[in-house]
Amino acid sequence: MIVHWTNPAETALNELRTAPWVRFSVLALSSIFFLVDPFAAIGSFLAITESADEARRKRMARKAALTCFIVLTSFALAGQLIFRMFGITLPAFEVAGGLILLLIGLDMLEAKRSPTQEASGDTEEASHKEDAGIVPLGIPMLAGPGAISSVMVLVGQVPHFWQWEMGAILGAIAVTALVSYWVLAAAGRVRAVMGETGIRILVRIMGLLLVALAMQFFVNGLTDLGIIQRQ
């Protein structure tokens, strides 16, 4: 008789990986973080705060991260209401959101900021402002149309407002905002450690994953609309 021995720790890890809350939490965090993409904003942040001292840079980074958190949280909490108010279905928003994410991801593959996140002249104009922490750093550089669309698509998948999925989305937003503050507050050191080449490589990797995520949103939308047959 052959006895098959299984490692209890490995079994528990496999079960954890396949747990719905783990998959959704990873999806929420990755999609929101890749679209906020604080690493790609380092160059613009340093240009805007070129004449600022360390304390002011940290203050602007804090305002930018807080603005990102407030904007994305507001859309997360009001997402279901927006869908009902305008009669928008989740499949339609998945298709539209997937297209927006695809355009942003393609720009990230070229290691450049998407026009939806940073329009031409935004950095130069912001460098002359007394405080650019809210606009344009917080919105649209961090909390741009892509990040908002991703939050809305995720919220549309939550059956009821009080379910754990909403907690996962809000947690992902909070983690993203916190990491964004750390990255921007230490932007000079981050760029010195990673270098311009390292940052561009990281942005390209995130862009590749974002393109795959965009296509998944797009396919999900077409499947829910009945255009693609569900397997």
C-alpha positions in Angstrom: 0.0 0.0 0.0 1.3 3.4 -1.0 0.8 6.2 1.5 0.7 9.7 0.2 1.9 12.3 2.7 1.0 15.9 2.4 2.6 18.8 4.1 0.0 20.5 6.3 1.7 23.8 5.9 1.7 23.6 2.1 -1.9 22.5 2.1 -2.9 25.5 4.3 -0.9 27.8 2.0 -2.6 26.5 -1.1 -6.0 26.9 0.5 -5.1 30.5 1.5 -4.0 31.3 -2.1 -7.4 30.1 -3.5 -9.5 31.8 -0.8 -11.9 34.3 -2.5 -11.0 37.1 -0.1 -7.3 36.7 -0.8 -7.8 36.8 -4.6 -10.1 39.8 -4.4 -7.8 41.7 -2.0 -4.8 41.1 -4.2 -6.8 42.2 -7.3 -7.9 45.4 -5.5 -4.5 46.3 -4.2 -2.7 45.6 -7.4 -5.1 47.4 -9.7 -5.4 50.5 -7.5 -1.6 50.7 -6.8 -0.5 50.2 -10.4 -2.8 53.0 -11.5 -1.9 55.4 -8.8 1.8 54.5 -9.5 3.7 56.9 -7.1 7.0 55.8 -8.5 6.2 57.3 -11.9 5.3 60.6 -10.2 8.7 61.0 -8.6 10.1 63.0 -11.4 7.2 65.4 -11.5 7.1 65.7 -7.7 10.8 66.6 -7.6 10.4 69.2 -10.4 7.4 70.8 -8.7 9.2 70.9 -5.3 12.6 71.8 -6.6 12.9 75.0 -4.6 11.1 73.6 -1.5 12.9 72.5 1.7 12.6 69.0 3.2 9.7 69.9 5.6 7.7 71.5 2.8 8.2 68.5 0.5 6.9 66.1 3.2 3.9 68.4 3.7 3.1 68.4 0.0 3.6 64.6 -0.2 1.2 64.2 2.8 -1.4 66.5 1.1 -1.1 64.6 -2.2 -1.5 61.2 -0.5 -4.4 62.4 1.6 -6.1 63.9 -1.4 -5.7 60.6 -3.3 -7.2 58.7 -0.3 -10.2 61.0 0.0 -11.0 61.1 -3.7 -10.7 57.3 -4.2 -12.6 56.6 -1.0 -15.4 59.0 -2.0 -15.8 57.2 -5.3 -15.7 53.8 -3.5 -18.4 54.8 -1.1 -20.6 56.5 -3.7 -19.9 53.9 -6.4 -23.2 52.0 -6.1 -25.2 55.2 -5.9 -23.5 56.6 -9.1 -24.3 53.3 -11.0 -28.0 53.6 -10.0 -28.2 57.3 -10.5 -27.0 57.2 -14.1 -28.3 53.8 -14.9 -24.8 52.4 -15.7 -24.4 48.7 -15.7 -21.3 47.0 -14.4 -20.5 45.3 -17.7 -20.6 48.7 -19.5 -18.2 50.2 -16.9 -15.9 47.2 -17.1 -15.5 47.7 -20.8 -15.0 51.4 -20.5 -12.7 51.0 -17.6 -10.7 48.3 -19.4 -10.2 50.6 -22.3 -8.9 53.4 -20.0 -6.6 51.1 -18.2 -5.3 49.7 -21.5 -4.4 53.2 -22.7 -2.6 54.0 -19.4 -0.8 50.6 -19.4 0.5 51.1 -23.0 1.9 54.5 -22.0 3.5 52.9 -18.9 5.1 50.2 -21.1 7.0 53.2 -22.7 7.9 54.4 -19.2 6.0 57.6 -19.6 3.1 59.2 -17.8 -0.4 58.9 -19.4 -2.0 62.3 -20.4 -5.0 61.2 -18.2 -2.6 61.4 -15.2 -0.5 64.3 -16.2 -1.4 66.7 -19.0 1.3 68.7 -20.8 2.3 71.8 -18.8 1.0 70.5 -15.5 4.4 70.2 -13.9 5.6 73.6 -15.1 2.4 75.3 -13.9 2.5 73.5 -10.6 6.1 74.5 -9.9 5.0 78.1 -9.7 2.1 77.4 -7.3 2.5 78.0 -3.5 1.0 74.6 -2.7 0.5 71.9 -5.4 -0.1 69.1 -3.0 -3.9 68.8 -3.8 -3.8 69.9 -7.5 -2.1 68.5 -9.6 -0.2 66.1 -7.3 -3.2 64.6 -5.4 -5.5 64.7 -8.4 -5.0 63.9 -11.2 -1.3 62.7 -10.9 -2.2 60.1 -8.2 -6.0 59.8 -8.2 -6.6 60.1 -11.9 -9.3 58.7 -14.2 -7.7 55.3 -14.3 -7.5 54.8 -10.6 -11.1 56.1 -10.2 -12.3 53.8 -12.9 -10.6 50.8 -11.3 -12.2 51.6 -7.9 -15.6 51.9 -9.6 -15.2 48.6 -11.4 -14.2 46.9 -8.1 -17.1 48.5 -6.2 -19.5 47.3 -8.9 -18.6 43.7 -8.1 -19.6 44.1 -4.4 -23.1 42.7 -4.0 -23.9 44.6 -0.8 -22.2 47.7 0.7 -21.5 46.1 4.1 -19.7 43.0 2.7 -16.0 42.2 3.2 -15.2 43.1 -0.4 -15.8 46.8 0.4 -13.4 46.5 3.3 -10.8 45.1 1.0 -11.2 48.0 -1.5 -11.0 50.6 1.3 -7.9 48.8 2.7 -6.3 48.8 -0.7 -6.9 52.5 -1.1 -5.4 53.2 2.4 -2.3 51.1 1.7 -1.8 52.7 -1.7 -2.1 56.2 -0.2 0.3 55.4 2.6 2.9 53.9 0.3 2.5 56.9 -2.0 3.3 59.2 0.9 6.4 57.2 1.8 7.6 57.2 -1.8 7.0 60.9 -2.5 8.3 62.1 0.9 11.6 60.3 0.2 11.5 60.9 -3.6 15.1 62.1 -3.7 16.4 59.1 -1.9 14.2 56.7 -3.8 15.5 58.0 -7.1 19.1 57.9 -5.9 18.7 54.3 -4.9 16.8 53.0 -7.8 18.1 55.4 -10.5 16.2 56.6 -13.5 16.7 53.3 -15.2 15.4 51.3 -12.3 12.3 53.4 -12.0 11.6 53.1 -15.7 12.0 49.3 -15.5 9.6 49.2 -12.6 7.0 51.4 -14.4 7.3 49.1 -17.5 6.7 46.0 -15.4 3.7 47.6 -13.7 2.4 48.7 -17.1 2.6 45.1 -18.4 0.6 43.8 -15.5 -1.9 46.7 -15.9 -2.4 45.8 -19.6 -3.2 42.2 -18.6 -5.6 43.5 -15.9 -7.2 45.9 -18.4 -7.8 43.0 -20.8 -9.4 40.9 -18.0 -11.8 43.8 -17.2 -12.6 44.1 -20.9 -13.2 40.3 -21.3 -15.3 40.2 -18.1 -17.5 43.1 -19.4 -18.0 41.4 -22.8 -18.8 38.1 -21.1 -21.3 39.7 -18.8 -22.9 41.4 -21.8 -23.2 37.9 -23.5 -20.9 38.9 -26.4 -18.3 36.3 -25.3 -19.6 32.9 -24.2 -18.8 32.0 -20.6 -16.6 28.9 -20.3 
